């Protein structure tokens, strides 16, 4: 983002269309799979909470990249 306009456009809500909704669903399913496969291997506690928050941040970044056409 090099201009104020580009930054504003990046943060503007973009409702998903059929193509992007399918991509968002694939991202969600992938992260659900990671959680499913690792959940029982990670002891409960602040480390697990931290890791889950990082996964949530990553998921949001993937979905933002989809919504913003790779930007």
N, CA, C and O atoms as CSV, one atom per row, in Angstrom:
chain,resi,resn,atom,element,x,y,z
A,1,UNK,N,N,0.855,-1.173,0.000
A,1,UNK,CA,C,0.000,0.000,0.000
A,1,UNK,C,C,0.896,1.228,0.000
A,1,UNK,O,O,1.618,1.499,0.960
A,2,UNK,N,N,0.831,1.939,-1.066
A,2,UNK,CA,C,1.710,3.101,-1.204
A,2,UNK,C,C,0.985,4.420,-1.050
A,2,UNK,O,O,1.608,5.461,-0.841
A,3,UNK,N,N,-0.326,4.375,-1.153
A,3,UNK,CA,C,-1.086,5.620,-1.017
A,3,UNK,C,C,-2.174,5.447,0.031
A,3,UNK,O,O,-2.530,4.331,0.408
A,4,UNK,N,N,-2.686,6.565,0.483
A,4,UNK,CA,C,-3.791,6.534,1.437
A,4,UNK,C,C,-4.990,5.839,0.816
A,4,UNK,O,O,-5.677,5.075,1.494
A,5,UNK,N,N,-5.252,6.086,-0.444
A,5,UNK,CA,C,-6.377,5.468,-1.133
A,5,UNK,C,C,-6.241,3.952,-1.177
A,5,UNK,O,O,-7.219,3.235,-0.968
A,6,UNK,N,N,-5.019,3.455,-1.451
A,6,UNK,CA,C,-4.785,2.010,-1.467
A,6,UNK,C,C,-5.007,1.407,-0.078
A,6,UNK,O,O,-5.567,0.318,0.050
A,7,UNK,N,N,-4.567,2.119,0.952
A,7,UNK,CA,C,-4.763,1.631,2.322
A,7,UNK,C,C,-6.242,1.582,2.668
A,7,UNK,O,O,-6.708,0.605,3.254
A,8,UNK,N,N,-6.982,2.615,2.316
A,8,UNK,CA,C,-8.418,2.642,2.593
A,8,UNK,C,C,-9.126,1.528,1.843
A,8,UNK,O,O,-9.998,0.865,2.404
A,9,UNK,N,N,-8.768,1.313,0.594
A,9,UNK,CA,C,-9.382,0.240,-0.195
A,9,UNK,C,C,-9.069,-1.124,0.399
A,9,UNK,O,O,-9.915,-2.018,0.386
A,10,UNK,N,N,-7.862,-1.289,0.917
A,10,UNK,CA,C,-7.473,-2.557,1.533
A,10,UNK,C,C,-8.379,-2.888,2.718
A,10,UNK,O,O,-8.722,-4.052,2.928
A,11,UNK,N,N,-8.766,-1.882,3.490
A,11,UNK,CA,C,-9.583,-2.104,4.685
A,11,UNK,C,C,-11.087,-2.070,4.411
A,11,UNK,O,O,-11.882,-2.387,5.296
A,12,UNK,N,N,-11.481,-1.691,3.204
A,12,UNK,CA,C,-12.905,-1.653,2.857
A,12,UNK,C,C,-13.462,-3.075,2.844
A,12,UNK,O,O,-12.801,-3.999,2.370
A,13,UNK,N,N,-14.673,-3.251,3.362
A,13,UNK,CA,C,-15.308,-4.563,3.372
A,13,UNK,C,C,-15.601,-5.003,1.947
A,13,UNK,O,O,-16.127,-4.241,1.136
A,14,UNK,N,N,-15.251,-6.241,1.665
A,14,UNK,CA,C,-15.531,-6.825,0.350
A,14,UNK,C,C,-16.345,-8.088,0.582
A,14,UNK,O,O,-15.829,-9.082,1.093
A,15,UNK,N,N,-17.606,-8.048,0.211
A,15,UNK,CA,C,-18.439,-9.231,0.424
A,15,UNK,C,C,-18.005,-10.334,-0.535
A,15,UNK,O,O,-17.716,-10.074,-1.704
A,16,UNK,N,N,-17.961,-11.557,-0.037
A,16,UNK,CA,C,-17.490,-12.649,-0.885
A,16,UNK,C,C,-18.466,-12.986,-2.007
A,16,UNK,O,O,-19.682,-12.971,-1.821
A,17,UNK,N,N,-17.912,-13.286,-3.161
A,17,UNK,CA,C,-18.707,-13.804,-4.272
A,17,UNK,C,C,-18.561,-15.321,-4.258
A,17,UNK,O,O,-17.903,-15.860,-3.368
A,18,UNK,N,N,-19.145,-16.009,-5.200
A,18,UNK,CA,C,-19.068,-17.470,-5.233
A,18,UNK,C,C,-17.617,-17.970,-5.245
A,18,UNK,O,O,-17.283,-18.921,-4.538
A,19,UNK,N,N,-16.772,-17.340,-6.035
A,19,UNK,CA,C,-15.380,-17.779,-6.163
A,19,UNK,C,C,-14.617,-17.535,-4.867
A,19,UNK,O,O,-13.940,-18.436,-4.374
A,20,UNK,N,N,-14.716,-16.326,-4.307
A,20,UNK,CA,C,-13.951,-16.036,-3.097
A,20,UNK,C,C,-14.522,-16.766,-1.887
A,20,UNK,O,O,-13.762,-17.149,-0.997
A,21,UNK,N,N,-15.822,-16.969,-1.826
A,21,UNK,CA,C,-16.415,-17.700,-0.703
A,21,UNK,C,C,-15.860,-19.115,-0.647
A,21,UNK,O,O,-15.596,-19.635,0.437
A,22,UNK,N,N,-15.683,-19.736,-1.793
A,22,UNK,CA,C,-15.119,-21.088,-1.848
A,22,UNK,C,C,-13.669,-21.081,-1.354
A,22,UNK,O,O,-13.252,-21.999,-0.648
A,23,UNK,N,N,-12.911,-20.063,-1.716
A,23,UNK,CA,C,-11.524,-19.956,-1.267
A,23,UNK,C,C,-11.459,-19.738,0.240
A,23,UNK,O,O,-10.634,-20.341,0.926
A,24,UNK,N,N,-12.332,-18.875,0.752
A,24,UNK,CA,C,-12.377,-18.637,2.201
A,24,UNK,C,C,-12.704,-19.940,2.937
A,24,UNK,O,O,-12.131,-20.218,3.990
A,25,UNK,N,N,-13.613,-20.727,2.393
A,25,UNK,CA,C,-13.988,-21.996,3.015
A,25,UNK,C,C,-12.802,-22.958,3.035
A,25,UNK,O,O,-12.610,-23.675,4.018
A,26,UNK,N,N,-12.010,-22.985,1.972
A,26,UNK,CA,C,-10.830,-23.846,1.933
A,26,UNK,C,C,-9.827,-23.447,3.012
A,26,UNK,O,O,-9.231,-24.308,3.659
A,27,UNK,N,N,-9.642,-22.149,3.204
A,27,UNK,CA,C,-8.755,-21.661,4.264
A,27,UNK,C,C,-9.271,-22.121,5.624
A,27,UNK,O,O,-8.510,-22.641,6.440
A,28,UNK,N,N,-10.557,-21.929,5.860
A,28,UNK,CA,C,-11.151,-22.340,7.129
A,28,UNK,C,C,-10.955,-23.825,7.370
A,28,UNK,O,O,-10.559,-24.228,8.464
A,29,UNK,N,N,-11.223,-24.634,6.375
A,29,UNK,CA,C,-11.081,-26.080,6.519
A,29,UNK,C,C,-9.630,-26.475,6.794
A,29,UNK,O,O,-9.381,-27.385,7.584
A,30,UNK,N,N,-8.686,-25.814,6.163
A,30,UNK,CA,C,-7.273,-26.124,6.389
A,30,UNK,C,C,-6.881,-25.838,7.834
A,30,UNK,O,O,-6.194,-26.641,8.465
A,31,UNK,N,N,-7.312,-24.702,8.355
A,31,UNK,CA,C,-6.969,-24.355,9.737
A,31,UNK,C,C,-7.698,-25.253,10.730
A,31,UNK,O,O,-7.144,-25.598,11.774
A,32,UNK,N,N,-8.911,-25.627,10.421
A,32,UNK,CA,C,-9.628,-26.571,11.274
A,32,UNK,C,C,-8.894,-27.905,11.312
A,32,UNK,O,O,-8.842,-28.554,12.356
A,33,UNK,N,N,-8.329,-28.319,10.184
A,33,UNK,CA,C,-7.562,-29.555,10.127
A,33,UNK,C,C,-6.302,-29.493,10.982
A,33,UNK,O,O,-5.949,-30.463,11.653
A,34,UNK,N,N,-5.625,-28.347,10.953
A,34,UNK,CA,C,-4.436,-28.172,11.787
A,34,UNK,C,C,-4.813,-28.294,13.263
A,34,UNK,O,O,-4.149,-28.993,14.028
A,35,UNK,N,N,-5.878,-27.609,13.648
A,35,UNK,CA,C,-6.318,-27.665,15.045
A,35,UNK,C,C,-6.710,-29.086,15.419
A,35,UNK,O,O,-6.327,-29.581,16.479
A,36,UNK,N,N,-7.463,-29.735,14.560
A,36,UNK,CA,C,-7.910,-31.102,14.826
A,36,UNK,C,C,-6.714,-32.046,15.017
A,36,UNK,O,O,-6.718,-32.883,15.920
A,37,UNK,N,N,-5.706,-31.909,14.173
A,37,UNK,CA,C,-4.578,-32.835,14.233
A,37,UNK,C,C,-3.633,-32.553,15.395
A,37,UNK,O,O,-2.945,-33.466,15.850
A,38,UNK,N,N,-3.578,-31.330,15.887
A,38,UNK,CA,C,-2.624,-30.981,16.936
A,38,UNK,C,C,-3.220,-30.836,18.332
A,38,UNK,O,O,-2.485,-30.882,19.318
A,39,UNK,N,N,-4.516,-30.664,18.432
A,39,UNK,CA,C,-5.161,-30.291,19.698
A,39,UNK,C,C,-4.711,-31.147,20.875
A,39,UNK,O,O,-4.291,-30.615,21.902
A,40,UNK,N,N,-4.795,-32.450,20.739
A,40,UNK,CA,C,-4.484,-33.342,21.854
A,40,UNK,C,C,-2.989,-33.443,22.146
A,40,UNK,O,O,-2.604,-33.914,23.216
A,41,UNK,N,N,-2.152,-33.015,21.226
A,41,UNK,CA,C,-0.702,-33.079,21.429
A,41,UNK,C,C,-0.157,-31.882,22.194
A,41,UNK,O,O,0.959,-31.932,22.710
A,42,UNK,N,N,-0.922,-30.826,22.268
A,42,UNK,CA,C,-0.460,-29.593,22.919
A,42,UNK,C,C,-1.119,-29.479,24.281
A,42,UNK,O,O,-2.346,-29.502,24.373
A,43,UNK,N,N,-0.326,-29.355,25.348
A,43,UNK,CA,C,-0.931,-29.236,26.671
A,43,UNK,C,C,-1.705,-27.921,26.807
A,43,UNK,O,O,-1.316,-26.896,26.248
A,44,UNK,N,N,-2.800,-27.974,27.555
A,44,UNK,CA,C,-3.566,-26.766,27.817
A,44,UNK,C,C,-2.705,-25.771,28.591
A,44,UNK,O,O,-1.880,-26.154,29.421
A,45,UNK,N,N,-2.910,-24.510,28.308
A,45,UNK,CA,C,-2.165,-23.474,29.013
A,45,UNK,C,C,-1.927,-22.286,28.111
A,45,UNK,O,O,-2.426,-22.236,26.986
A,46,UNK,N,N,-1.164,-21.331,28.605
A,46,UNK,CA,C,-0.948,-20.103,27.846
A,46,UNK,C,C,-0.239,-20.318,26.515
A,46,UNK,O,O,-0.481,-19.575,25.564
A,47,UNK,N,N,0.630,-21.319,26.432
A,47,UNK,CA,C,1.307,-21.581,25.164
A,47,UNK,C,C,0.338,-22.020,24.084
A,47,UNK,O,O,0.451,-21.601,22.932
A,48,UNK,N,N,-0.615,-22.862,24.453
A,48,UNK,CA,C,-1.629,-23.328,23.502
A,48,UNK,C,C,-2.517,-22.160,23.077
A,48,UNK,O,O,-2.850,-22.015,21.901
A,49,UNK,N,N,-2.890,-21.340,24.041
A,49,UNK,CA,C,-3.716,-20.165,23.732
A,49,UNK,C,C,-2.984,-19.239,22.775
A,49,UNK,O,O,-3.572,-18.738,21.816
A,50,UNK,N,N,-1.695,-19.009,23.035
A,50,UNK,CA,C,-0.882,-18.143,22.171
A,50,UNK,C,C,-0.827,-18.703,20.751
A,50,UNK,O,O,-1.005,-17.973,19.776
A,51,UNK,N,N,-0.581,-20.005,20.650
A,51,UNK,CA,C,-0.504,-20.642,19.333
A,51,UNK,C,C,-1.828,-20.529,18.590
A,51,UNK,O,O,-1.841,-20.262,17.388
A,52,UNK,N,N,-2.943,-20.731,19.291
A,52,UNK,CA,C,-4.262,-20.615,18.655
A,52,UNK,C,C,-4.520,-19.192,18.179
A,52,UNK,O,O,-5.119,-18.987,17.124
A,53,UNK,N,N,-4.073,-18.216,18.948
A,53,UNK,CA,C,-4.238,-16.811,18.515
A,53,UNK,C,C,-3.413,-16.540,17.264
A,53,UNK,O,O,-3.861,-15.824,16.369
A,54,UNK,N,N,-2.217,-17.106,17.197
A,54,UNK,CA,C,-1.382,-16.925,16.004
A,54,UNK,C,C,-2.027,-17.594,14.790
A,54,UNK,O,O,-1.985,-17.055,13.684
A,55,UNK,N,N,-2.623,-18.766,15.000
A,55,UNK,CA,C,-3.348,-19.416,13.900
A,55,UNK,C,C,-4.520,-18.553,13.439
A,55,UNK,O,O,-4.770,-18.424,12.241
A,56,UNK,N,N,-5.236,-17.965,14.396
A,56,UNK,CA,C,-6.361,-17.092,14.043
A,56,UNK,C,C,-5.864,-15.886,13.241
A,56,UNK,O,O,-6.500,-15.481,12.268
A,57,UNK,N,N,-4.730,-15.316,13.652
A,57,UNK,CA,C,-4.151,-14.192,12.906
A,57,UNK,C,C,-3.763,-14.619,11.490
A,57,UNK,O,O,-4.007,-13.894,10.525
A,58,UNK,N,N,-3.162,-15.795,11.379
A,58,UNK,CA,C,-2.758,-16.293,10.060
A,58,UNK,C,C,-3.976,-16.519,9.173
A,58,UNK,O,O,-3.966,-16.172,7.992
A,59,UNK,N,N,-5.022,-17.102,9.747
A,59,UNK,CA,C,-6.249,-17.334,8.978
A,59,UNK,C,C,-6.819,-16.009,8.465
A,59,UNK,O,O,-7.238,-15.904,7.313
A,60,UNK,N,N,-6.826,-15.012,9.332
A,60,UNK,CA,C,-7.335,-13.712,8.913
A,60,UNK,C,C,-6.470,-13.116,7.809
A,60,UNK,O,O,-6.989,-12.477,6.894
A,61,UNK,N,N,-5.159,-13.317,7.885
A,61,UNK,CA,C,-4.272,-12.812,6.836
A,61,UNK,C,C,-4.503,-13.507,5.503
A,61,UNK,O,O,-4.493,-12.866,4.452
A,62,UNK,N,N,-4.714,-14.828,5.546
A,62,UNK,CA,C,-5.041,-15.556,4.315
A,62,UNK,C,C,-6.354,-15.040,3.721
A,62,UNK,O,O,-6.440,-14.808,2.515
A,63,UNK,N,N,-7.367,-14.861,4.557
A,63,UNK,CA,C,-8.651,-14.387,4.057
A,63,UNK,C,C,-8.560,-12.951,3.542
A,63,UNK,O,O,-9.229,-12.591,2.574
A,64,UNK,N,N,-7.738,-12.141,4.186
A,64,UNK,CA,C,-7.524,-10.785,3.691
A,64,UNK,C,C,-6.853,-10.812,2.320
A,64,UNK,O,O,-7.212,-10.035,1.436
A,65,UNK,N,N,-5.887,-11.698,2.144
A,65,UNK,CA,C,-5.221,-11.814,0.844
A,65,UNK,C,C,-6.214,-12.226,-0.241
A,65,UNK,O,O,-6.140,-11.737,-1.368
A,66,UNK,N,N,-7.146,-13.127,0.097
A,66,UNK,CA,C,-8.166,-13.512,-0.866
A,66,UNK,C,C,-9.062,-12.322,-1.190
A,66,UNK,O,O,-9.302,-12.018,-2.358
A,67,UNK,N,N,-9.552,-11.658,-0.160
A,67,UNK,CA,C,-10.467,-10.526,-0.351
A,67,UNK,C,C,-9.826,-9.386,-1.105
A,67,UNK,O,O,-10.490,-8.673,-1.857
A,68,UNK,N,N,-8.508,-9.212,-0.900
A,68,UNK,CA,C,-7.794,-8.096,-1.525
A,68,UNK,C,C,-7.001,-8.527,-2.747
A,68,UNK,O,O,-6.070,-7.841,-3.170
A,69,UNK,N,N,-7.380,-9.682,-3.318
A,69,UNK,CA,C,-6.777,-10.160,-4.564
A,69,UNK,C,C,-5.251,-10.238,-4.484
A,69,UNK,O,O,-4.541,-9.801,-5.390
A,70,UNK,N,N,-4.767,-10.806,-3.375
A,70,UNK,CA,C,-3.344,-11.029,-3.228
A,70,UNK,C,C,-2.552,-9.876,-2.656
A,70,UNK,O,O,-1.351,-10.004,-2.420
A,71,UNK,N,N,-3.193,-8.774,-2.436
A,71,UNK,CA,C,-2.471,-7.599,-1.907
A,71,UNK,C,C,-2.348,-7.654,-0.407
A,71,UNK,O,O,-1.772,-6.750,0.199
